[in-house]
Amino acid sequence: MGKKTLKFATSLALTGAGIALWKKKKKRNSPSSVSTTKNTSHCHYKNTELGKYKKNKKGIYYASGNYEAFARPKKPKNVDKKSAYLVGSGLASLAAACFLVRDAQMDGSRIHILEASDIAGGACDGIYDPSRGYIMRGGREMEDHYECLWDLFHSIPSIENPEISVLDEYYWLNKEDPNYSLCRATIHRGQDAHTDGKFCLSQKGRMEIMKLFFTSNEKLYDKTIEDVFDEEVFDSNFWLYWRTMFAFENWHSALEMKLYLQRFIHHIAGLPDFSALKFTKYNQYESLILPMIHYLENAGVNFQFGTQVTNVTFSFEQDKKIAKTIEYKKDGEEKILTLTENDLVFVTNGSCTESTIYGDHHTAPTKKSHVQTAGCWNLWKNIARQDPAFGHPEKFCSDIEKSSWESATITTSNEEIINYIMKICKRDPRSGNVVTGGIVSCKDSNWLLSWTINRQGQFKGQDKGEICVWIYSLFCDRPGNYIRKSMRMCTGEEITAEWLYHIGVPIERIDELAKNHTNTVPTMMPYITAFFMPRAKGDRPDVIPDGCINFAFLGQFAETQRDTIFTIEYSVRTAMEAVYGLLGVDRAVPEVWGSVYDIRSLLDASVRLMDGASPLSMKLPEPLETIKTRILKRIADTDIEKILRDYHVL
């Protein structure tokens, strides 16, 4: 695509559409356009919706709307003869177990969750460690159109009020206390950076984003974001918002960047102030994971902790792939579980929080992690060696320098610190309501440090007046602005001191406050953005690999169409697809929200990315400018004109 074409892509698209309409109308009015011969080129074609919802080769079909969402499927054939073994107890695995109980109507006693650690939840954690303090390795941003997530949680009872669902609880909370930020970024030690909701993209930068948006997936295999963007994007507010909100680095996958743009195009307007987002009342473990565990325990599901699965072996019979054994370690002993075709195996392959290194207030998270022998990654490697359809884990876990960053949880009740927080976020963090509304990014931080305070208390057991601050940095290998060390080499106390510097605490007060009035637990995660590493088709295995009759992958490193990783929706979607496909559940998986195909969302995003200017304001070369003027006259008093005015294109 040439430079001029890029520059005027938006207006040309509109102009072309208008010309097509005008020519079509002119042709209809022409006598020569009346056909005098019978058209036989489509004589075998028949207009029908029959087969519209036919299951694909994986045994799955997709649908939109609420007809399928409200339906309860019939009990699948022979489900009472089947058992299920779920490897891992993260969100994807727990969701799959819930779908087995609710939709496949499998007896809970036949469902077995095999977990290496002593607690469920995987990356969706939130704990109080008596030896360290409160720990949250990350947080989960949610929105209206997590179709599979809400499909699941409308069936999971709330712990605080079992008469309502988790979805009800969440819905009421976010209606009464909507999320938005009053300060998205700071500069010069706690001063508002006045990004003011602007993207500040140049014309060239906008065209680079538009070109990526329309580039085919195949053209983006193994490409990085640096291959498709330059400083015209990287120097903009847009990239500051984007990279800090989603944790994208310049060397990450251009394909994932494109998928994110398409998946969340309806939220471009909410990107600068987080008004697109919704959050749970407590941390993700207490708000999401615990209700699922209670639901499954009440159904009789069997949790087996301290069980590390090391391999699943297969037999290959003609075009069928059959899981035959599960190899695992329990109480120091190596064991083998023999499977039949009626034993279904669901494996969460890969993990973003595997091999987490924990520090504490006085210790940096520098202890050597066994990243080369990481349990879930080695499990995937052992499975992948048996067949190319099982993916290529090395594409994601071989370069931890490019897939790691660090987070920390700061706990404080100090009034002096809280006053500096309130100066920035303009809200009282002890109110129980929205505080920062999302991350506050320190624009001039060497670490590119961002921090957030969600509704307090984030933990049910938190003392009143105590607040938990979550911070993370994308550049963990650079010296800080106050602490002249890389974040990865810092203790919790030193990380706190760097944060206090960036929120404007006087230098003479920083060290004392960091040492005596906070407790901070840092966590270094070698694989936290492993799923963003550049990839190609086949690197992530299909949820149900071709030929598998009793095996499926779950989670962030399994492949499903159109959705985006690093979201809890992705984990739940893969779980639903796996259960429905292997068990033949006759109910549609909700399709990914179709805003990328919605002209309203596309028009709105175009104007928003131009900070309120119309794409038609771009001056076109003659004779295109003349054609544009004529087309605009032609659409006067039509629905086309109305929608263009409604979305400020006209």
Secondary structure as GFF3:
##gff-version 3
##sequence-region A 1 650
A	DSSP	alpha_helix	3	7	.	.	.	ID=ss1
A	DSSP	alpha_helix	9	28	.	.	.	ID=ss2
A	DSSP	three_ten_helix	31	33	.	.	.	ID=ss3
A	DSSP	beta_strand	62	63	.	.	.	ID=ss4
A	DSSP	alpha_helix	67	70	.	.	.	ID=ss5
A	DSSP	three_ten_helix	79	81	.	.	.	ID=ss6
A	DSSP	beta_strand	83	87	.	.	.	ID=ss7
A	DSSP	alpha_helix	91	102	.	.	.	ID=ss8
A	DSSP	three_ten_helix	108	110	.	.	.	ID=ss9
A	DSSP	beta_strand	111	114	.	.	.	ID=ss10
A	DSSP	beta_strand	127	129	.	.	.	ID=ss11
A	DSSP	beta_strand	133	135	.	.	.	ID=ss12
A	DSSP	alpha_helix	147	153	.	.	.	ID=ss13
A	DSSP	alpha_helix	166	176	.	.	.	ID=ss14
A	DSSP	beta_strand	185	187	.	.	.	ID=ss15
A	DSSP	beta_strand	191	192	.	.	.	ID=ss16
A	DSSP	alpha_helix	203	214	.	.	.	ID=ss17
A	DSSP	three_ten_helix	217	220	.	.	.	ID=ss18
A	DSSP	three_ten_helix	225	227	.	.	.	ID=ss19
A	DSSP	alpha_helix	231	234	.	.	.	ID=ss20
A	DSSP	alpha_helix	237	246	.	.	.	ID=ss21
A	DSSP	alpha_helix	254	263	.	.	.	ID=ss22
A	DSSP	three_ten_helix	265	270	.	.	.	ID=ss23
A	DSSP	alpha_helix	284	284	.	.	.	ID=ss24
A	DSSP	pi_helix	285	289	.	.	.	ID=ss25
A	DSSP	alpha_helix	290	298	.	.	.	ID=ss26
A	DSSP	beta_strand	302	304	.	.	.	ID=ss27
A	DSSP	beta_strand	307	317	.	.	.	ID=ss28
A	DSSP	beta_strand	320	330	.	.	.	ID=ss29
A	DSSP	beta_strand	333	338	.	.	.	ID=ss30
A	DSSP	beta_strand	343	348	.	.	.	ID=ss31
A	DSSP	beta_strand	357	358	.	.	.	ID=ss32
A	DSSP	three_ten_helix	371	373	.	.	.	ID=ss33
A	DSSP	alpha_helix	375	384	.	.	.	ID=ss34
A	DSSP	three_ten_helix	388	390	.	.	.	ID=ss35
A	DSSP	alpha_helix	394	397	.	.	.	ID=ss36
A	DSSP	beta_strand	405	412	.	.	.	ID=ss37
A	DSSP	alpha_helix	415	425	.	.	.	ID=ss38
A	DSSP	beta_strand	440	442	.	.	.	ID=ss39
A	DSSP	beta_strand	449	452	.	.	.	ID=ss40
A	DSSP	beta_strand	467	473	.	.	.	ID=ss41
A	DSSP	three_ten_helix	487	489	.	.	.	ID=ss42
A	DSSP	alpha_helix	492	502	.	.	.	ID=ss43
A	DSSP	alpha_helix	507	516	.	.	.	ID=ss44
A	DSSP	beta_strand	519	525	.	.	.	ID=ss45
A	DSSP	three_ten_helix	530	532	.	.	.	ID=ss46
A	DSSP	beta_strand	551	554	.	.	.	ID=ss47
A	DSSP	alpha_helix	568	583	.	.	.	ID=ss48
A	DSSP	beta_strand	589	590	.	.	.	ID=ss49
A	DSSP	three_ten_helix	595	597	.	.	.	ID=ss50
A	DSSP	alpha_helix	599	609	.	.	.	ID=ss51
A	DSSP	three_ten_helix	615	617	.	.	.	ID=ss52
A	DSSP	alpha_helix	624	634	.	.	.	ID=ss53
A	DSSP	alpha_helix	639	646	.	.	.	ID=ss54
###
